């Protein structure tokens, strides 16, 4: 980063801006969860978080809370203030009108419709610090709070977290025959992750074998993620537990040909129960759906963050296609003797790097990031 640098107080405010914004991601999706802290005379005078559409953005929330104290203040924001008129007026104009004299921004806005905020502020005489270097973003956690938004804008697909459970020796079934590999505390962690994403993804094999609900339980939340099923031939039973309004079934139909009569008939049964059936091209082997096309379709539906909880086949396909942005391994220490699942191993090549690790009762949980440059 060239130009002026953020002060220690501004860096602390940026960490606070991320902390207050991060829990609001699901509520404001598909918009980015942005945090804004206003500083004056060496102290915090106001803070704001983007509100659910069509509510105000973080900068406006903070300015309203600060009132006259905003004049001469510094605004510390996690994302470049927008310079366009969408559902709300431009945040740049609100900052200028309020008399803010310095803006510290963490990440540039990659959205072509909204970018240009920093230039507009400088044009109006506001000192702008940032965007920050990638290392600063990672240390502050800001990039993580924006990852769904950034993935959708830059890649045209949701940010994908793949959750895998296995024993310490690499097996994926409990030798006792129990349904669960991991314990109750690890499963509770999964429900917290579900509450933080827009969609939970499985393949049709998991639906037919386990009849999952893919909802959030035992977590205090008013919002449920959308269940997403990759189901090329529309075999999802209308009586499945995840069949409910808001569920998305991604089915396969060749371009120009459309679905078969049988596919269409089964799709109609799901649609009658509130399910959205979206059609994408089939995979090259004709046995599934085209994965990049499926994820792009989900982004079009407003799903910017996705937790994948699939079986070995779909997990391996997502990994092989480099469509996994975070890999979360639940390891049940001491269990083994189930069938091997080589497809669960990360793809060869540059090593995945550990983001963080911890425990949940008797189980270990490891978060891994792929060997590529973060957004």
C-alpha positions as CSV (number, residue, x, y, z in Angstrom):
1,X,0.0,0.0,0.0
2,X,1.4,3.4,-0.9
3,X,0.4,6.8,0.5
4,X,-0.7,7.6,4.1
5,X,-0.8,4.7,6.6
6,X,-3.4,3.9,9.2
7,X,-2.6,4.8,12.8
8,X,-2.7,2.2,15.6
9,X,-6.1,3.6,16.7
10,X,-7.4,3.2,13.2
11,X,-6.1,-0.3,12.9
12,X,-7.9,-1.2,16.2
13,X,-11.0,0.5,14.9
14,X,-10.8,-1.6,11.7
15,X,-10.6,-4.8,13.8
16,X,-13.7,-3.5,15.7
17,X,-15.5,-2.8,12.4
18,X,-15.0,-6.3,11.2
19,X,-16.1,-7.7,14.6
20,X,-19.4,-5.8,14.6
21,X,-20.1,-6.6,10.9
22,X,-19.2,-10.3,10.7
23,X,-22.3,-11.7,12.6
24,X,-24.6,-9.7,10.2
25,X,-23.5,-11.5,7.0
26,X,-26.5,-13.8,6.6
27,X,-29.0,-11.1,7.4
28,X,-27.7,-8.6,4.8
29,X,-26.9,-11.1,2.1
30,X,-26.4,-10.9,-0.9
31,X,-25.1,-7.5,0.1
32,X,-21.7,-7.4,1.8
33,X,-21.7,-7.1,5.6
34,X,-19.7,-3.9,6.1
35,X,-18.7,-2.2,9.4
36,X,-17.9,1.4,9.9
37,X,-16.3,3.1,12.9
38,X,-16.2,6.9,13.3
39,X,-13.3,8.3,15.3
40,X,-12.9,11.8,16.6
41,X,-10.5,13.3,19.2
42,X,-8.9,9.9,19.7
43,X,-12.0,8.0,20.6
44,X,-14.9,6.1,19.0
45,X,-17.9,8.4,18.5
46,X,-20.2,6.0,16.6
47,X,-20.3,2.7,14.8
48,X,-22.6,1.2,12.1
49,X,-23.3,-2.0,10.3
50,X,-25.0,-2.5,6.9
51,X,-28.7,-3.2,7.4
52,X,-30.8,-5.8,5.5
53,X,-32.0,-4.5,2.1
54,X,-33.3,-2.0,1.5
55,X,-31.9,-0.5,4.7
56,X,-29.0,1.9,4.9
57,X,-25.3,1.0,4.6
58,X,-22.9,1.0,7.5
59,X,-21.5,4.5,6.8
60,X,-25.0,6.1,6.9
61,X,-25.9,4.2,10.1
62,X,-22.7,5.4,11.8
63,X,-23.2,9.0,10.6
64,X,-26.8,9.1,11.9
65,X,-25.6,7.8,15.3
66,X,-22.8,10.4,15.4
67,X,-24.8,13.4,14.4
68,X,-22.8,16.6,14.7
69,X,-19.7,14.7,16.0
70,X,-19.2,13.4,12.5
71,X,-17.8,16.7,11.3
72,X,-14.0,16.5,11.2
73,X,-14.1,12.8,12.0
74,X,-12.3,9.8,10.5
75,X,-14.4,7.0,9.1
76,X,-12.9,3.5,9.2
77,X,-14.7,1.1,6.9
78,X,-14.2,-2.5,5.8
79,X,-15.2,-1.9,2.2
80,X,-14.7,1.1,-0.1
81,X,-17.8,3.4,0.2
82,X,-20.1,3.1,-2.7
83,X,-20.3,5.8,-5.3
84,X,-23.5,4.8,-7.1
85,X,-27.2,5.2,-6.4
86,X,-28.8,1.8,-6.0
87,X,-31.4,0.9,-3.3
88,X,-29.8,3.7,-1.3
89,X,-28.0,6.9,-2.1
90,X,-24.1,6.9,-2.5
91,X,-22.3,6.5,0.8
92,X,-19.5,8.8,-0.5
93,X,-21.9,11.7,-0.7
94,X,-23.2,11.1,2.8
95,X,-19.6,11.1,4.2
96,X,-18.8,14.3,2.3
97,X,-22.0,16.0,3.4
98,X,-21.4,15.1,7.0
99,X,-17.9,16.7,7.0
100,X,-15.8,13.6,7.4
101,X,-12.2,14.5,6.6
102,X,-10.4,11.2,6.5
103,X,-11.5,7.7,5.4
104,X,-9.6,4.5,6.1
105,X,-10.8,1.7,3.9
106,X,-9.7,-1.9,4.0
107,X,-10.8,-3.4,0.7
108,X,-11.6,-1.9,-2.7
109,X,-15.1,-2.5,-4.0
110,X,-14.7,-4.8,-7.0
111,X,-18.3,-4.3,-8.1
112,X,-18.1,-2.3,-11.4
113,X,-21.4,-0.6,-10.6
114,X,-20.3,0.6,-7.2
115,X,-16.5,1.3,-7.5
116,X,-15.0,4.7,-7.6
117,X,-15.8,5.7,-4.0
118,X,-12.2,6.4,-3.0
119,X,-11.6,8.6,-6.1
120,X,-14.8,10.6,-5.4
121,X,-13.8,11.2,-1.8
122,X,-10.3,12.4,-2.8
123,X,-12.0,14.7,-5.4
124,X,-14.0,16.3,-2.6
125,X,-10.8,16.8,-0.5
126,X,-11.2,13.9,1.9
127,X,-8.0,12.1,2.8
128,X,-8.2,8.4,1.9
129,X,-6.0,5.7,3.4
130,X,-6.1,2.3,1.7
131,X,-7.0,-0.1,0.4
132,X,-4.8,-2.1,2.8
133,X,-2.3,-4.8,1.8
134,X,-3.5,-8.4,1.7
135,X,-1.5,-9.2,4.8
136,X,-3.3,-6.5,6.8
137,X,-6.6,-7.8,5.6
138,X,-5.9,-11.4,6.7
139,X,-4.6,-10.3,10.1
140,X,-7.6,-8.1,10.7
141,X,-10.1,-10.7,9.5
142,X,-11.7,-8.2,7.1
143,X,-11.3,-10.4,4.0
144,X,-13.2,-13.3,5.8
145,X,-16.2,-11.1,6.5
146,X,-16.4,-10.1,2.8
147,X,-15.5,-13.5,1.2
148,X,-19.0,-14.4,0.0
149,X,-19.5,-11.0,-1.6
150,X,-16.0,-11.0,-3.1
151,X,-16.3,-14.5,-4.5
152,X,-19.6,-13.7,-6.2
153,X,-18.4,-10.5,-7.8
154,X,-14.9,-11.8,-8.8
155,X,-15.6,-15.4,-9.6
156,X,-19.3,-15.4,-10.4
157,X,-20.0,-18.1,-7.8
158,X,-20.5,-18.5,-4.0
159,X,-17.7,-18.9,-1.5
160,X,-17.7,-22.6,-0.8
161,X,-16.8,-24.2,2.5
162,X,-16.5,-28.0,2.3
163,X,-17.1,-29.9,5.6
164,X,-15.8,-33.4,5.8
165,X,-16.0,-35.8,8.8
166,X,-13.6,-38.7,9.1
167,X,-11.8,-40.9,11.6
168,X,-8.2,-40.4,12.5
169,X,-7.1,-43.0,10.0
170,X,-9.0,-41.5,7.2
171,X,-12.3,-43.5,7.3
172,X,-15.7,-41.9,6.7
173,X,-18.0,-44.3,8.6
174,X,-18.3,-45.2,12.2
175,X,-17.2,-48.8,12.8
176,X,-20.0,-49.2,15.3
177,X,-22.5,-48.6,12.5
178,X,-23.7,-45.4,14.1
179,X,-24.9,-42.7,11.8
180,X,-22.5,-40.1,13.1
181,X,-18.7,-40.2,12.9
182,X,-18.2,-37.2,15.1
183,X,-19.7,-36.2,18.5
184,X,-22.4,-33.9,19.6
185,X,-20.2,-30.9,20.1
186,X,-18.8,-31.1,16.6
187,X,-22.3,-31.4,15.2
188,X,-23.4,-28.4,17.1
189,X,-20.5,-26.5,15.5
190,X,-21.9,-27.5,12.1
191,X,-25.2,-25.9,13.0
192,X,-23.4,-22.6,13.9
193,X,-21.8,-22.7,10.5
194,X,-25.1,-23.4,8.7
195,X,-26.5,-20.3,10.5
196,X,-23.7,-18.2,9.0
197,X,-24.2,-19.1,5.3
198,X,-26.9,-18.7,2.6
199,X,-27.1,-22.3,1.5
200,X,-26.2,-25.8,2.6
201,X,-25.3,-28.2,-0.3
202,X,-25.5,-32.0,-0.7
203,X,-25.8,-34.4,-3.6
204,X,-28.8,-36.5,-4.4
205,X,-27.0,-39.6,-3.0
206,X,-27.0,-38.0,0.5
207,X,-30.6,-37.1,0.2
208,X,-31.6,-40.7,-0.7
209,X,-29.3,-42.3,1.9
210,X,-29.8,-40.0,4.9
211,X,-32.9,-37.8,4.2
212,X,-31.2,-34.8,5.9
213,X,-33.1,-31.7,6.9
214,X,-30.1,-29.3,6.3
215,X,-31.6,-26.7,8.6
216,X,-30.2,-25.0,11.7
217,X,-31.1,-26.4,15.1
218,X,-29.9,-25.6,18.7
219,X,-28.7,-22.2,17.5
220,X,-30.4,-18.9,18.3
221,X,-31.3,-17.5,14.8
222,X,-34.3,-16.2,13.0
223,X,-32.9,-17.2,9.6
224,X,-32.5,-20.6,7.9
225,X,-30.1,-21.3,5.0
226,X,-31.5,-22.6,1.8
227,X,-31.1,-26.3,1.3
228,X,-29.4,-27.0,-2.1
229,X,-29.4,-30.4,-3.8
230,X,-27.4,-31.3,-6.9
231,X,-29.8,-33.7,-8.5
232,X,-29.3,-34.2,-12.3
233,X,-32.3,-36.4,-12.9
234,X,-34.6,-34.8,-10.3
235,X,-34.8,-37.9,-8.0
236,X,-35.4,-35.9,-4.8
237,X,-38.5,-37.4,-3.2
238,X,-41.4,-34.9,-2.7
239,X,-41.6,-36.4,0.9
240,X,-37.9,-35.6,1.7
241,X,-37.4,-33.6,4.9
242,X,-35.6,-30.9,3.0
243,X,-38.4,-30.3,0.6
244,X,-39.8,-27.0,1.7
245,X,-40.2,-23.5,0.3
246,X,-36.8,-22.0,-0.5
247,X,-35.1,-25.3,-1.2
248,X,-33.1,-25.3,-4.5
249,X,-32.7,-28.4,-6.7
250,X,-30.1,-28.1,-9.4
251,X,-31.0,-30.5,-12.3
252,X,-29.3,-31.2,-15.6
253,X,-30.7,-30.6,-19.1
254,X,-28.7,-30.3,-22.3
255,X,-28.7,-26.8,-23.8
256,X,-31.4,-26.5,-26.4
257,X,-33.0,-29.8,-25.5
258,X,-34.5,-29.1,-22.2
259,X,-35.5,-31.6,-19.5
260,X,-37.1,-35.0,-20.4
261,X,-40.8,-35.5,-19.8
262,X,-40.0,-37.6,-16.7
263,X,-37.7,-34.9,-15.3
264,X,-40.3,-32.2,-15.9
265,X,-43.0,-34.2,-14.2
266,X,-40.9,-34.8,-11.1
267,X,-39.8,-31.2,-11.1
268,X,-43.4,-30.1,-11.1
269,X,-44.1,-32.1,-8.0
270,X,-41.2,-30.3,-6.2
271,X,-42.2,-26.9,-7.4
272,X,-45.7,-27.5,-6.1
273,X,-44.1,-27.8,-2.7
274,X,-42.2,-24.5,-2.9
275,X,-38.9,-25.9,-4.2
276,X,-37.0,-23.9,-6.9
277,X,-35.8,-26.2,-9.6
278,X,-32.9,-24.7,-11.7
279,X,-31.6,-26.3,-14.8
280,X,-27.9,-26.3,-15.9
281,X,-26.0,-28.3,-18.4
282,X,-25.0,-31.9,-17.5
283,X,-21.4,-32.8,-16.5
284,X,-19.1,-34.0,-19.2
285,X,-19.6,-37.6,-18.1
286,X,-23.4,-37.0,-18.2
287,X,-23.8,-38.5,-14.8
288,X,-24.3,-35.3,-12.9
289,X,-24.5,-31.5,-13.2
290,X,-21.9,-29.2,-14.5
291,X,-20.4,-28.0,-11.2
292,X,-19.2,-24.5,-12.3
293,X,-22.6,-23.8,-14.0
294,X,-24.4,-25.0,-10.9
295,X,-22.5,-22.7,-8.6
296,X,-23.0,-19.8,-11.0
297,X,-26.7,-20.4,-11.0
298,X,-26.7,-20.3,-7.2
299,X,-25.0,-16.9,-7.2
300,X,-27.7,-15.7,-9.6
301,X,-30.2,-16.8,-7.0
302,X,-28.5,-14.7,-4.3
303,X,-26.6,-17.5,-2.6
304,X,-23.2,-16.0,-2.0
305,X,-21.9,-18.3,0.8
306,X,-22.3,-22.1,0.7
307,X,-21.6,-24.9,3.2
308,X,-21.1,-28.2,1.3
309,X,-21.8,-31.3,3.4
310,X,-21.7,-34.0,0.6
311,X,-20.6,-37.6,0.4
312,X,-17.2,-38.7,-0.9
313,X,-18.1,-38.6,-4.6
314,X,-19.3,-35.0,-4.7
315,X,-16.6,-33.9,-2.2
316,X,-13.9,-35.3,-4.5
317,X,-15.5,-33.6,-7.5
318,X,-15.5,-30.2,-5.8
319,X,-11.9,-30.6,-4.8
320,X,-10.8,-31.8,-8.2
321,X,-12.5,-28.8,-9.8
322,X,-10.8,-26.4,-7.4
323,X,-14.2,-25.1,-6.3
324,X,-13.4,-25.3,-2.6
325,X,-12.4,-22.1,-0.8
326,X,-12.2,-23.5,2.7
327,X,-11.9,-27.2,3.8
328,X,-13.1,-28.0,7.3
329,X,-12.1,-31.4,8.6
330,X,-13.8,-33.0,11.5
331,X,-11.6,-35.8,12.8
332,X,-13.0,-38.3,15.3
333,X,-9.9,-39.5,17.1
334,X,-9.8,-43.2,17.8
335,X,-12.4,-44.4,15.3
336,X,-11.6,-46.5,12.3
337,X,-12.1,-49.6,10.2
338,X,-14.7,-48.0,7.8
339,X,-14.4,-48.1,4.0
340,X,-11.5,-45.9,2.7
341,X,-12.5,-42.7,1.0
342,X,-9.5,-41.5,-1.1
343,X,-11.7,-38.9,-2.7
344,X,-11.7,-37.0,0.5
345,X,-8.0,-36.1,0.4
346,X,-7.2,-32.6,-0.8
347,X,-5.9,-32.6,-4.4
348,X,-2.2,-33.1,-4.9
349,X,0.2,-30.2,-5.6
350,X,0.9,-27.2,-3.4
351,X,0.0,-28.0,0.2
352,X,-3.2,-26.6,1.8
353,X,-2.4,-24.3,4.7
354,X,-4.0,-24.4,8.1
355,X,-6.2,-21.4,8.9
356,X,-6.9,-22.5,12.4
357,X,-7.6,-25.7,14.4
358,X,-9.3,-26.6,17.7
359,X,-11.3,-29.2,19.4
360,X,-15.0,-30.0,20.0
361,X,-15.2,-32.6,22.8
362,X,-13.3,-35.7,21.6
363,X,-13.1,-34.5,18.0
364,X,-10.5,-32.2,16.3
365,X,-11.6,-29.6,13.8
366,X,-9.1,-28.2,11.3
367,X,-9.8,-25.4,8.9
368,X,-7.7,-25.4,5.7
369,X,-7.3,-22.9,3.0
370,X,-6.4,-23.9,-0.6
371,X,-3.0,-23.2,-2.2
372,X,-4.1,-20.1,-4.1
373,X,-4.1,-16.3,-3.5
374,X,-7.1,-15.2,-1.3
375,X,-9.6,-12.8,-2.7
